[in-house]
């Protein structure tokens, strides 16, 4: 039975303070399965996202996950065949690192908080996310937060993926 979580909020991610949590989370089997090799991912995640931000996800005063957002690089979108994604789109990555908090509705609530903060920037046409077609927990969280399946694409490293989008013009 999933935990009952009353309150979810975001705190600024402090690499010095929070690296211990992040290192454990990217190595946790339920995260590494979708994020890939922890030894590659940890240094990449610790690089501050250019044109974006990151935060610690806190549920009832317990740090449970990590979320980051950044402008989607055009070259990466083109390489993935995602030509229809408009310039200026923000890409979000999220992980609920504490396994006992997976399936508690935390991810969708954290995504909603980030989207609400991004909505004040009218230069953002769309927010997107991608996950494996097999990651049913992420798919459910993304849809619960209002994201819609845009289409499938093939990622050379991760295989078949869903790209999800949220039109920000509807939030203005």
C-alpha positions as CSV (number, residue, x, y, z in Angstrom):
1,X,0.0,0.0,0.0
2,X,1.5,3.4,-1.0
3,X,2.4,5.9,1.7
4,X,0.0,8.7,2.4
5,X,1.9,11.9,1.6
6,X,0.3,15.1,2.8
7,X,2.6,17.8,1.5
8,X,5.1,17.9,-1.4
9,X,7.4,20.9,-2.0
10,X,10.6,21.7,-3.8
11,X,13.8,23.0,-2.2
12,X,16.8,24.5,-4.0
13,X,19.3,21.7,-4.8
14,X,22.6,22.2,-3.1
15,X,25.2,20.0,-4.7
16,X,27.4,20.0,-1.6
17,X,24.6,19.1,0.8
18,X,22.5,16.9,-1.5
19,X,25.1,14.9,-3.4
20,X,24.8,12.1,-0.9
21,X,21.1,11.7,-1.7
22,X,21.5,12.1,-5.4
23,X,24.4,9.5,-5.5
24,X,22.3,7.0,-3.7
25,X,19.2,7.7,-5.9
26,X,20.9,7.3,-9.2
27,X,22.4,4.0,-8.0
28,X,19.1,2.7,-6.7
29,X,17.9,-0.1,-9.1
30,X,14.5,1.4,-9.6
31,X,16.1,4.7,-10.8
32,X,19.2,3.2,-12.6
33,X,16.9,1.0,-14.7
34,X,15.5,4.2,-16.4
35,X,18.3,6.7,-16.0
36,X,21.1,4.4,-17.1
37,X,24.7,3.9,-15.8
38,X,24.9,5.7,-12.4
39,X,28.7,6.4,-12.9
40,X,27.8,8.3,-16.1
41,X,24.6,9.9,-14.8
42,X,25.8,11.3,-11.5
43,X,28.5,13.6,-13.0
44,X,26.1,14.6,-15.8
45,X,23.3,15.4,-13.2
46,X,25.7,17.4,-11.0
47,X,26.4,19.8,-13.9
48,X,24.0,22.7,-13.4
49,X,21.5,22.8,-16.3
50,X,22.2,25.7,-18.6
51,X,19.1,27.8,-19.0
52,X,17.2,25.8,-16.4
53,X,17.2,24.8,-12.8
54,X,17.0,21.9,-10.4
55,X,15.4,21.1,-7.1
56,X,15.2,18.5,-4.3
57,X,11.8,17.0,-4.0
58,X,10.6,16.9,-0.4
59,X,7.6,14.9,0.9
60,X,6.4,15.6,4.4
61,X,9.9,16.9,5.3
62,X,11.8,13.9,3.8
63,X,14.0,14.4,0.8
64,X,12.7,11.8,-1.7
65,X,13.8,12.8,-5.2
66,X,15.3,15.2,-7.7
67,X,13.9,17.2,-10.6
68,X,15.7,19.3,-13.2
69,X,14.6,21.4,-16.1
70,X,16.5,23.0,-19.0
71,X,15.9,24.3,-22.5
72,X,15.9,21.4,-24.9
73,X,19.0,21.7,-27.1
74,X,18.0,21.8,-30.7
75,X,20.8,19.5,-31.8
76,X,19.6,16.8,-29.4
77,X,16.0,17.2,-30.6
78,X,17.1,16.9,-34.2
79,X,19.3,13.9,-33.5
80,X,16.3,12.1,-31.8
81,X,14.1,13.0,-34.8
82,X,11.9,15.3,-32.8
83,X,11.8,18.0,-35.4
84,X,8.3,19.2,-34.4
85,X,9.4,20.2,-30.9
86,X,9.5,24.1,-31.0
87,X,12.5,26.1,-30.1
88,X,12.5,27.2,-26.5
89,X,10.9,24.1,-25.2
90,X,11.8,23.1,-21.7
91,X,12.7,19.4,-21.0
92,X,12.2,18.0,-17.5
93,X,13.9,15.0,-15.8
94,X,12.6,13.6,-12.6
95,X,13.5,10.7,-10.2
96,X,11.8,9.6,-7.0
97,X,14.9,8.1,-5.4
98,X,13.3,6.7,-2.2
99,X,11.7,3.5,-3.3
100,X,9.1,3.6,-0.5
101,X,7.8,6.9,-2.0
102,X,7.3,5.6,-5.5
103,X,3.7,5.4,-6.5
104,X,2.5,7.9,-3.9
105,X,1.7,10.7,-6.3
106,X,4.8,12.7,-5.5
107,X,6.2,12.9,-9.0
108,X,3.0,14.3,-10.5
109,X,2.8,16.9,-7.7
110,X,6.5,17.9,-8.2
111,X,5.9,18.2,-11.9
112,X,2.9,20.5,-11.3
113,X,5.0,22.7,-9.1
114,X,7.7,23.1,-11.7
115,X,5.2,23.7,-14.5
116,X,3.5,26.4,-12.4
117,X,6.8,28.1,-12.0
118,X,7.7,27.9,-15.7
119,X,4.3,29.3,-16.7
120,X,5.4,32.8,-15.8
121,X,7.9,32.7,-18.6
122,X,5.9,33.4,-21.7
123,X,8.9,32.5,-24.0
124,X,8.4,28.8,-23.2
125,X,6.0,27.3,-25.8
126,X,6.1,23.7,-24.5
127,X,7.3,21.6,-21.7
128,X,8.4,18.0,-22.6
129,X,9.5,14.8,-21.0
130,X,10.5,11.4,-22.3
131,X,10.5,8.0,-20.8
132,X,10.8,4.4,-21.9
133,X,7.5,2.9,-23.2
134,X,7.9,0.3,-20.5
135,X,8.1,2.8,-17.6
136,X,4.5,2.6,-16.6
137,X,5.0,4.5,-13.3
138,X,6.5,7.5,-15.0
139,X,3.8,7.4,-17.7
140,X,1.1,7.5,-15.1
141,X,2.8,10.4,-13.2
142,X,3.3,12.5,-16.4
143,X,-0.3,12.0,-17.4
144,X,-1.6,12.8,-13.9
145,X,0.4,16.1,-14.1
146,X,-1.4,17.0,-17.4
147,X,1.2,15.9,-19.9
148,X,0.0,14.2,-23.1
149,X,1.7,11.6,-25.2
150,X,3.0,13.3,-28.2
151,X,4.5,10.3,-30.0
152,X,7.0,7.5,-29.8
153,X,10.6,7.7,-30.9
154,X,13.7,5.5,-30.8
155,X,16.5,6.5,-28.5
156,X,19.8,4.9,-29.5
157,X,20.7,4.3,-25.8
158,X,17.3,3.6,-24.2
159,X,15.2,2.1,-27.0
160,X,11.6,2.9,-27.6
161,X,10.5,6.1,-25.8
162,X,7.4,8.1,-25.4
163,X,7.7,11.9,-25.6
164,X,5.2,13.8,-23.5
165,X,4.3,17.4,-24.0
166,X,2.4,20.2,-22.2
167,X,1.4,23.2,-24.3
168,X,2.3,26.3,-22.2
169,X,0.1,28.7,-24.3
170,X,-2.9,27.1,-22.6
171,X,-1.5,28.1,-19.2
172,X,-0.9,31.8,-19.9
